[in-house]
């Protein structure tokens, strides 16, 4: 089979079929869960959540949490 002669959708279909045959449906699903690409932009989301703290801010935060 020439991988360049078939579409990406067909390659994915054949791959899922092969995984299902070798691993069973549950194994195939577990494999797919581990290898999905995901979505979003981690860097942008991290910046929104954490901001851009300085080293001093991080240090003080660690010290304050240790006192708890």
PDB file of N, CA, C and O in Angstrom, chain B, residues numbered from 101:
ATOM      1  N   UNK B 101       0.848  -1.178   0.000  1.00  0.00           N
ATOM      2  CA  UNK B 101       0.000   0.000   0.000  1.00  0.00           C
ATOM      3  C   UNK B 101       0.893   1.241   0.000  1.00  0.00           C
ATOM      4  O   UNK B 101       1.808   1.343   0.816  1.00  0.00           O
ATOM      5  N   UNK B 102       0.640   2.160  -0.885  1.00  0.00           N
ATOM      6  CA  UNK B 102       1.398   3.393  -0.975  1.00  0.00           C
ATOM      7  C   UNK B 102       0.717   4.458  -0.127  1.00  0.00           C
ATOM      8  O   UNK B 102      -0.375   4.917  -0.463  1.00  0.00           O
ATOM      9  N   UNK B 103       1.363   4.854   0.981  1.00  0.00           N
ATOM     10  CA  UNK B 103       0.763   5.795   1.929  1.00  0.00           C
ATOM     11  C   UNK B 103       0.512   7.156   1.297  1.00  0.00           C
ATOM     12  O   UNK B 103      -0.399   7.868   1.719  1.00  0.00           O
ATOM     13  N   UNK B 104       1.297   7.531   0.301  1.00  0.00           N
ATOM     14  CA  UNK B 104       1.101   8.832  -0.325  1.00  0.00           C
ATOM     15  C   UNK B 104      -0.063   8.821  -1.306  1.00  0.00           C
ATOM     16  O   UNK B 104      -0.563   9.884  -1.676  1.00  0.00           O
ATOM     17  N   UNK B 105      -0.500   7.658  -1.729  1.00  0.00           N
ATOM     18  CA  UNK B 105      -1.590   7.564  -2.697  1.00  0.00           C
ATOM     19  C   UNK B 105      -2.949   7.579  -2.033  1.00  0.00           C
ATOM     20  O   UNK B 105      -3.962   7.713  -2.719  1.00  0.00           O
ATOM     21  N   UNK B 106      -3.001   7.444  -0.714  1.00  0.00           N
ATOM     22  CA  UNK B 106      -4.287   7.452  -0.030  1.00  0.00           C
ATOM     23  C   UNK B 106      -4.395   8.683   0.867  1.00  0.00           C
ATOM     24  O   UNK B 106      -3.388   9.257   1.280  1.00  0.00           O
ATOM     25  N   UNK B 107      -5.618   9.073   1.156  1.00  0.00           N
ATOM     26  CA  UNK B 107      -5.852  10.291   1.932  1.00  0.00           C
ATOM     27  C   UNK B 107      -5.523  10.075   3.409  1.00  0.00           C
ATOM     28  O   UNK B 107      -5.409   8.944   3.881  1.00  0.00           O
ATOM     29  N   UNK B 108      -5.375  11.187   4.120  1.00  0.00           N
ATOM     30  CA  UNK B 108      -5.121  11.116   5.562  1.00  0.00           C
ATOM     31  C   UNK B 108      -6.297  10.469   6.290  1.00  0.00           C
ATOM     32  O   UNK B 108      -6.095   9.739   7.261  1.00  0.00           O
ATOM     33  N   UNK B 109      -7.508  10.725   5.836  1.00  0.00           N
ATOM     34  CA  UNK B 109      -8.682  10.094   6.448  1.00  0.00           C
ATOM     35  C   UNK B 109      -8.644   8.582   6.285  1.00  0.00           C
ATOM     36  O   UNK B 109      -9.007   7.844   7.201  1.00  0.00           O
ATOM     37  N   UNK B 110      -8.210   8.127   5.134  1.00  0.00           N
ATOM     38  CA  UNK B 110      -8.123   6.686   4.884  1.00  0.00           C
ATOM     39  C   UNK B 110      -7.020   6.065   5.746  1.00  0.00           C
ATOM     40  O   UNK B 110      -7.198   4.972   6.283  1.00  0.00           O
ATOM     41  N   UNK B 111      -5.892   6.747   5.882  1.00  0.00           N
ATOM     42  CA  UNK B 111      -4.820   6.253   6.746  1.00  0.00           C
ATOM     43  C   UNK B 111      -5.326   6.134   8.177  1.00  0.00           C
ATOM     44  O   UNK B 111      -5.051   5.141   8.851  1.00  0.00           O
ATOM     45  N   UNK B 112      -6.066   7.142   8.647  1.00  0.00           N
ATOM     46  CA  UNK B 112      -6.616   7.111  10.002  1.00  0.00           C
ATOM     47  C   UNK B 112      -7.596   5.949  10.152  1.00  0.00           C
ATOM     48  O   UNK B 112      -7.567   5.251  11.165  1.00  0.00           O
ATOM     49  N   UNK B 113      -8.461   5.731   9.164  1.00  0.00           N
ATOM     50  CA  UNK B 113      -9.443   4.649   9.219  1.00  0.00           C
ATOM     51  C   UNK B 113      -8.750   3.295   9.302  1.00  0.00           C
ATOM     52  O   UNK B 113      -9.128   2.439  10.102  1.00  0.00           O
ATOM     53  N   UNK B 114      -7.735   3.113   8.470  1.00  0.00           N
ATOM     54  CA  UNK B 114      -6.993   1.849   8.459  1.00  0.00           C
ATOM     55  C   UNK B 114      -6.261   1.650   9.789  1.00  0.00           C
ATOM     56  O   UNK B 114      -6.219   0.538  10.317  1.00  0.00           O
ATOM     57  N   UNK B 115      -5.684   2.730  10.327  1.00  0.00           N
ATOM     58  CA  UNK B 115      -4.984   2.653  11.609  1.00  0.00           C
ATOM     59  C   UNK B 115      -5.916   2.265  12.743  1.00  0.00           C
ATOM     60  O   UNK B 115      -5.575   1.421  13.571  1.00  0.00           O
ATOM     61  N   UNK B 116      -7.094   2.882  12.782  1.00  0.00           N
ATOM     62  CA  UNK B 116      -8.071   2.551  13.822  1.00  0.00           C
ATOM     63  C   UNK B 116      -8.530   1.108  13.681  1.00  0.00           C
ATOM     64  O   UNK B 116      -8.710   0.406  14.676  1.00  0.00           O
ATOM     65  N   UNK B 117      -8.715   0.677  12.458  1.00  0.00           N
ATOM     66  CA  UNK B 117      -9.110  -0.720  12.221  1.00  0.00           C
ATOM     67  C   UNK B 117      -8.020  -1.678  12.715  1.00  0.00           C
ATOM     68  O   UNK B 117      -8.330  -2.685  13.351  1.00  0.00           O
ATOM     69  N   UNK B 118      -6.759  -1.379  12.431  1.00  0.00           N
ATOM     70  CA  UNK B 118      -5.644  -2.232  12.865  1.00  0.00           C
ATOM     71  C   UNK B 118      -5.538  -2.257  14.396  1.00  0.00           C
ATOM     72  O   UNK B 118      -5.336  -3.312  14.997  1.00  0.00           O
ATOM     73  N   UNK B 119      -5.677  -1.084  15.010  1.00  0.00           N
ATOM     74  CA  UNK B 119      -5.630  -1.029  16.476  1.00  0.00           C
ATOM     75  C   UNK B 119      -6.757  -1.853  17.093  1.00  0.00           C
ATOM     76  O   UNK B 119      -6.547  -2.577  18.067  1.00  0.00           O
ATOM     77  N   UNK B 120      -7.937  -1.737  16.526  1.00  0.00           N
ATOM     78  CA  UNK B 120      -9.092  -2.472  17.046  1.00  0.00           C
ATOM     79  C   UNK B 120      -8.876  -3.976  16.918  1.00  0.00           C
ATOM     80  O   UNK B 120      -9.212  -4.734  17.828  1.00  0.00           O
ATOM     81  N   UNK B 121      -8.318  -4.405  15.794  1.00  0.00           N
ATOM     82  CA  UNK B 121      -8.060  -5.830  15.593  1.00  0.00           C
ATOM     83  C   UNK B 121      -7.027  -6.356  16.582  1.00  0.00           C
ATOM     84  O   UNK B 121      -7.173  -7.467  17.090  1.00  0.00           O
ATOM     85  N   UNK B 122      -5.989  -5.578  16.861  1.00  0.00           N
ATOM     86  CA  UNK B 122      -4.910  -6.026  17.751  1.00  0.00           C
ATOM     87  C   UNK B 122      -5.225  -5.824  19.229  1.00  0.00           C
ATOM     88  O   UNK B 122      -4.873  -6.664  20.058  1.00  0.00           O
ATOM     89  N   UNK B 123      -5.894  -4.705  19.570  1.00  0.00           N
ATOM     90  CA  UNK B 123      -6.098  -4.343  20.971  1.00  0.00           C
ATOM     91  C   UNK B 123      -7.526  -4.525  21.461  1.00  0.00           C
ATOM     92  O   UNK B 123      -7.776  -4.480  22.665  1.00  0.00           O
ATOM     93  N   UNK B 124      -8.448  -4.726  20.562  1.00  0.00           N
ATOM     94  CA  UNK B 124      -9.857  -4.741  20.934  1.00  0.00           C
ATOM     95  C   UNK B 124     -10.352  -3.301  21.033  1.00  0.00           C
ATOM     96  O   UNK B 124      -9.559  -2.359  21.009  1.00  0.00           O
ATOM     97  N   UNK B 125     -11.662  -3.140  21.144  1.00  0.00           N
ATOM     98  CA  UNK B 125     -12.240  -1.805  21.133  1.00  0.00           C
ATOM     99  C   UNK B 125     -11.781  -0.979  22.340  1.00  0.00           C
ATOM    100  O   UNK B 125     -11.477   0.205  22.193  1.00  0.00           O
ATOM    101  N   UNK B 126     -11.729  -1.586  23.525  1.00  0.00           N
ATOM    102  CA  UNK B 126     -11.319  -0.843  24.726  1.00  0.00           C
ATOM    103  C   UNK B 126      -9.853  -0.435  24.623  1.00  0.00           C
ATOM    104  O   UNK B 126      -9.505   0.702  24.943  1.00  0.00           O
ATOM    105  N   UNK B 127      -9.005  -1.334  24.186  1.00  0.00           N
ATOM    106  CA  UNK B 127      -7.589  -1.008  24.021  1.00  0.00           C
ATOM    107  C   UNK B 127      -7.379   0.082  22.981  1.00  0.00           C
ATOM    108  O   UNK B 127      -6.540   0.965  23.163  1.00  0.00           O
ATOM    109  N   UNK B 128      -8.143   0.023  21.884  1.00  0.00           N
ATOM    110  CA  UNK B 128      -8.034   1.047  20.850  1.00  0.00           C
ATOM    111  C   UNK B 128      -8.426   2.403  21.414  1.00  0.00           C
ATOM    112  O   UNK B 128      -7.748   3.399  21.161  1.00  0.00           O
ATOM    113  N   UNK B 129      -9.513   2.453  22.177  1.00  0.00           N
ATOM    114  CA  UNK B 129      -9.964   3.716  22.766  1.00  0.00           C
ATOM    115  C   UNK B 129      -8.915   4.254  23.737  1.00  0.00           C
ATOM    116  O   UNK B 129      -8.614   5.447  23.727  1.00  0.00           O
ATOM    117  N   UNK B 130      -8.364   3.383  24.569  1.00  0.00           N
ATOM    118  CA  UNK B 130      -7.333   3.822  25.520  1.00  0.00           C
ATOM    119  C   UNK B 130      -6.107   4.370  24.788  1.00  0.00           C
ATOM    120  O   UNK B 130      -5.530   5.375  25.201  1.00  0.00           O
ATOM    121  N   UNK B 131      -5.716   3.705  23.703  1.00  0.00           N
ATOM    122  CA  UNK B 131      -4.589   4.192  22.907  1.00  0.00           C
ATOM    123  C   UNK B 131      -4.894   5.561  22.315  1.00  0.00           C
ATOM    124  O   UNK B 131      -4.053   6.459  22.360  1.00  0.00           O
ATOM    125  N   UNK B 132      -6.078   5.724  21.767  1.00  0.00           N
ATOM    126  CA  UNK B 132      -6.463   6.991  21.148  1.00  0.00           C
ATOM    127  C   UNK B 132      -6.489   8.114  22.186  1.00  0.00           C
ATOM    128  O   UNK B 132      -6.108   9.245  21.883  1.00  0.00           O
ATOM    129  N   UNK B 133      -6.932   7.813  23.394  1.00  0.00           N
ATOM    130  CA  UNK B 133      -6.960   8.826  24.449  1.00  0.00           C
ATOM    131  C   UNK B 133      -5.554   9.318  24.776  1.00  0.00           C
ATOM    132  O   UNK B 133      -5.373  10.485  25.123  1.00  0.00           O
ATOM    133  N   UNK B 134      -4.573   8.453  24.670  1.00  0.00           N
ATOM    134  CA  UNK B 134      -3.197   8.825  24.981  1.00  0.00           C
ATOM    135  C   UNK B 134      -2.533   9.600  23.859  1.00  0.00           C
ATOM    136  O   UNK B 134      -1.574  10.332  24.101  1.00  0.00           O
ATOM    137  N   UNK B 135      -3.022   9.453  22.642  1.00  0.00           N
ATOM    138  CA  UNK B 135      -2.302  10.017  21.505  1.00  0.00           C
ATOM    139  C   UNK B 135      -3.040  11.132  20.779  1.00  0.00           C
ATOM    140  O   UNK B 135      -2.569  11.593  19.739  1.00  0.00           O
ATOM    141  N   UNK B 136      -4.177  11.578  21.290  1.00  0.00           N
ATOM    142  CA  UNK B 136      -4.890  12.672  20.636  1.00  0.00           C
ATOM    143  C   UNK B 136      -4.059  13.945  20.719  1.00  0.00           C
ATOM    144  O   UNK B 136      -3.361  14.176  21.707  1.00  0.00           O
ATOM    145  N   UNK B 137      -4.134  14.748  19.705  1.00  0.00           N
ATOM    146  CA  UNK B 137      -3.335  15.963  19.614  1.00  0.00           C
ATOM    147  C   UNK B 137      -3.796  17.016  20.610  1.00  0.00           C
ATOM    148  O   UNK B 137      -2.968  17.730  21.177  1.00  0.00           O
ATOM    149  N   UNK B 138      -5.074  17.123  20.828  1.00  0.00           N
ATOM    150  CA  UNK B 138      -5.588  18.141  21.737  1.00  0.00           C
ATOM    151  C   UNK B 138      -5.895  19.432  20.999  1.00  0.00           C
ATOM    152  O   UNK B 138      -5.932  19.466  19.769  1.00  0.00           O
ATOM    153  N   UNK B 139      -6.109  20.474  21.750  1.00  0.00           N
ATOM    154  CA  UNK B 139      -6.468  21.746  21.136  1.00  0.00           C
ATOM    155  C   UNK B 139      -6.044  22.880  22.054  1.00  0.00           C
ATOM    156  O   UNK B 139      -5.646  22.650  23.196  1.00  0.00           O
ATOM    157  N   UNK B 140      -6.130  24.097  21.554  1.00  0.00           N
ATOM    158  CA  UNK B 140      -5.796  25.266  22.350  1.00  0.00           C
ATOM    159  C   UNK B 140      -4.321  25.598  22.261  1.00  0.00           C
ATOM    160  O   UNK B 140      -3.547  24.936  21.570  1.00  0.00           O
ATOM    161  N   UNK B 141      -3.960  26.642  22.980  1.00  0.00           N
ATOM    162  CA  UNK B 141      -2.573  27.107  23.013  1.00  0.00           C
ATOM    163  C   UNK B 141      -2.138  27.152  24.470  1.00  0.00           C
ATOM    164  O   UNK B 141      -2.520  28.058  25.210  1.00  0.00           O
ATOM    165  N   UNK B 142      -1.351  26.188  24.874  1.00  0.00           N
ATOM    166  CA  UNK B 142      -0.934  26.057  26.268  1.00  0.00           C
ATOM    167  C   UNK B 142      -0.275  27.330  26.774  1.00  0.00           C
ATOM    168  O   UNK B 142      -0.540  27.759  27.898  1.00  0.00           O
ATOM    169  N   UNK B 143       0.579  27.940  25.962  1.00  0.00           N
ATOM    170  CA  UNK B 143       1.323  29.112  26.402  1.00  0.00           C
ATOM    171  C   UNK B 143       0.390  30.276  26.717  1.00  0.00           C
ATOM    172  O   UNK B 143       0.554  30.942  27.739  1.00  0.00           O
ATOM    173  N   UNK B 144      -0.576  30.524  25.856  1.00  0.00           N
ATOM    174  CA  UNK B 144      -1.532  31.616  26.075  1.00  0.00           C
ATOM    175  C   UNK B 144      -2.402  31.315  27.292  1.00  0.00           C
ATOM    176  O   UNK B 144      -2.625  32.193  28.125  1.00  0.00           O
ATOM    177  N   UNK B 145      -2.892  30.088  27.400  1.00  0.00           N
ATOM    178  CA  UNK B 145      -3.742  29.718  28.532  1.00  0.00           C
ATOM    179  C   UNK B 145      -2.973  29.804  29.847  1.00  0.00           C
ATOM    180  O   UNK B 145      -3.515  30.260  30.853  1.00  0.00           O
ATOM    181  N   UNK B 146      -1.724  29.372  29.846  1.00  0.00           N
ATOM    182  CA  UNK B 146      -0.891  29.440  31.049  1.00  0.00           C
ATOM    183  C   UNK B 146      -0.704  30.881  31.478  1.00  0.00           C
ATOM    184  O   UNK B 146      -0.792  31.196  32.665  1.00  0.00           O
ATOM    185  N   UNK B 147      -0.446  31.760  30.516  1.00  0.00           N
ATOM    186  CA  UNK B 147      -0.257  33.182  30.818  1.00  0.00           C
ATOM    187  C   UNK B 147      -1.523  33.784  31.435  1.00  0.00           C
ATOM    188  O   UNK B 147      -1.445  34.591  32.361  1.00  0.00           O
ATOM    189  N   UNK B 148      -2.698  33.383  30.910  1.00  0.00           N
ATOM    190  CA  UNK B 148      -3.961  33.886  31.460  1.00  0.00           C
ATOM    191  C   UNK B 148      -4.148  33.428  32.901  1.00  0.00           C
ATOM    192  O   UNK B 148      -4.615  34.196  33.742  1.00  0.00           O
ATOM    193  N   UNK B 149      -3.794  32.206  33.182  1.00  0.00           N
ATOM    194  CA  UNK B 149      -4.011  31.632  34.512  1.00  0.00           C
ATOM    195  C   UNK B 149      -2.958  32.115  35.506  1.00  0.00           C
ATOM    196  O   UNK B 149      -3.293  32.542  36.611  1.00  0.00           O
ATOM    197  N   UNK B 150      -1.691  32.047  35.116  1.00  0.00           N
ATOM    198  CA  UNK B 150      -0.602  32.335  36.035  1.00  0.00           C
ATOM    199  C   UNK B 150      -0.051  33.752  35.935  1.00  0.00           C
ATOM    200  O   UNK B 150       0.629  34.224  36.846  1.00  0.00           O
ATOM    201  N   UNK B 151      -0.342  34.422  34.840  1.00  0.00           N
ATOM    202  CA  UNK B 151       0.270  35.728  34.626  1.00  0.00           C
ATOM    203  C   UNK B 151       1.733  35.553  34.280  1.00  0.00           C
ATOM    204  O   UNK B 151       2.138  34.526  33.737  1.00  0.00           O
ATOM    205  N   UNK B 152       2.521  36.565  34.598  1.00  0.00           N
ATOM    206  CA  UNK B 152       3.955  36.493  34.312  1.00  0.00           C
ATOM    207  C   UNK B 152       4.718  36.912  35.573  1.00  0.00           C
ATOM    208  O   UNK B 152       5.329  37.980  35.612  1.00  0.00           O
ATOM    209  N   UNK B 153       4.674  36.059  36.599  1.00  0.00           N
ATOM    210  CA  UNK B 153       5.294  36.440  37.868  1.00  0.00           C
ATOM    211  C   UNK B 153       6.818  36.516  37.758  1.00  0.00           C
ATOM    212  O   UNK B 153       7.443  35.787  36.988  1.00  0.00           O
ATOM    213  N   UNK B 154       7.390  37.415  38.547  1.00  0.00           N
ATOM    214  CA  UNK B 154       8.851  37.517  38.604  1.00  0.00           C
ATOM    215  C   UNK B 154       9.394  36.395  39.499  1.00  0.00           C
ATOM    216  O   UNK B 154       8.640  35.730  40.210  1.00  0.00           O
ATOM    217  N   UNK B 155      10.679  36.205  39.449  1.00  0.00           N
ATOM    218  CA  UNK B 155      11.323  35.220  40.312  1.00  0.00           C
ATOM    219  C   UNK B 155      11.058  35.567  41.784  1.00  0.00           C
ATOM    220  O   UNK B 155      10.812  34.685  42.608  1.00  0.00           O
ATOM    221  N   UNK B 156      11.114  36.868  42.096  1.00  0.00           N
ATOM    222  CA  UNK B 156      10.861  37.306  43.465  1.00  0.00           C
ATOM    223  C   UNK B 156       9.431  36.970  43.895  1.00  0.00           C
ATOM    224  O   UNK B 156       9.207  36.530  45.023  1.00  0.00           O
ATOM    225  N   UNK B 157       8.463  37.177  42.993  1.00  0.00           N
ATOM    226  CA  UNK B 157       7.075  36.820  43.302  1.00  0.00           C
ATOM    227  C   UNK B 157       6.945  35.326  43.593  1.00  0.00           C
ATOM    228  O   UNK B 157       6.276  34.928  44.548  1.00  0.00           O
ATOM    229  N   UNK B 158       7.584  34.508  42.769  1.00  0.00           N
ATOM    230  CA  UNK B 158       7.529  33.056  42.960  1.00  0.00           C
ATOM    231  C   UNK B 158       8.176  32.667  44.292  1.00  0.00           C
ATOM    232  O   UNK B 158       7.641  31.843  45.033  1.00  0.00           O
ATOM    233  N   UNK B 159       9.306  33.256  44.580  1.00  0.00           N
ATOM    234  CA  UNK B 159      10.024  32.972  45.826  1.00  0.00           C
ATOM    235  C   UNK B 159       9.150  33.315  47.033  1.00  0.00           C
ATOM    236  O   UNK B 159       9.018  32.515  47.960  1.00  0.00           O
ATOM    237  N   UNK B 160       8.555  34.509  47.013  1.00  0.00           N
ATOM    238  CA  UNK B 160       7.692  34.933  48.117  1.00  0.00           C
ATOM    239  C   UNK B 160       6.468  34.037  48.249  1.00  0.00           C
ATOM    240  O   UNK B 160       6.029  33.741  49.360  1.00  0.00           O
ATOM    241  N   UNK B 161       5.922  33.610  47.133  1.00  0.00           N
ATOM    242  CA  UNK B 161       4.769  32.714  47.155  1.00  0.00           C
ATOM    243  C   UNK B 161       5.135  31.379  47.805  1.00  0.00           C
ATOM    244  O   UNK B 161       4.354  30.827  48.580  1.00  0.00           O
ATOM    245  N   UNK B 162       6.308  30.872  47.490  1.00  0.00           N
ATOM    246  CA  UNK B 162       6.777  29.608  48.088  1.00  0.00           C
ATOM    247  C   UNK B 162       6.954  29.775  49.590  1.00  0.00           C
ATOM    248  O   UNK B 162       6.530  28.923  50.372  1.00  0.00           O
ATOM    249  N   UNK B 163       7.577  30.870  49.987  1.00  0.00           N
ATOM    250  CA  UNK B 163       7.785  31.117  51.412  1.00  0.00           C
ATOM    251  C   UNK B 163       6.450  31.231  52.158  1.00  0.00           C
ATOM    252  O   UNK B 163       6.293  30.674  53.244  1.00  0.00           O
ATOM    253  N   UNK B 164       5.503  31.949  51.573  1.00  0.00           N
ATOM    254  CA  UNK B 164       4.190  32.113  52.200  1.00  0.00           C
ATOM    255  C   UNK B 164       3.447  30.780  52.320  1.00  0.00           C
ATOM    256  O   UNK B 164       2.782  30.529  53.325  1.00  0.00           O
ATOM    257  N   UNK B 165       3.558  29.932  51.305  1.00  0.00           N
ATOM    258  CA  UNK B 165       2.888  28.630  51.349  1.00  0.00           C
ATOM    259  C   UNK B 165       3.527  27.694  52.352  1.00  0.00           C
ATOM    260  O   UNK B 165       2.844  26.842  52.920  1.00  0.00           O
ATOM    261  N   UNK B 166       4.816  27.834  52.581  1.00  0.00           N
ATOM    262  CA  UNK B 166       5.509  26.991  53.570  1.00  0.00           C
ATOM    263  C   UNK B 166       5.083  27.339  54.998  1.00  0.00           C
ATOM    264  O   UNK B 166       5.114  26.491  55.890  1.00  0.00           O
ATOM    265  N   UNK B 167       4.690  28.585  55.198  1.00  0.00           N
ATOM    266  CA  UNK B 167       4.290  29.030  56.522  1.00  0.00           C
ATOM    267  C   UNK B 167       2.915  28.510  56.909  1.00  0.00           C
ATOM    268  O   UNK B 167       2.561  28.509  58.088  1.00  0.00           O
ATOM    269  N   UNK B 168       2.133  28.067  55.922  1.00  0.00           N
ATOM    270  CA  UNK B 168       0.776  27.584  56.200  1.00  0.00           C
ATOM    271  C   UNK B 168       0.802  26.323  56.923  1.00  0.00           C
ATOM    272  O   UNK B 168      -0.252  25.771  57.240  1.00  0.00           O
TER     273      UNK B 168
END
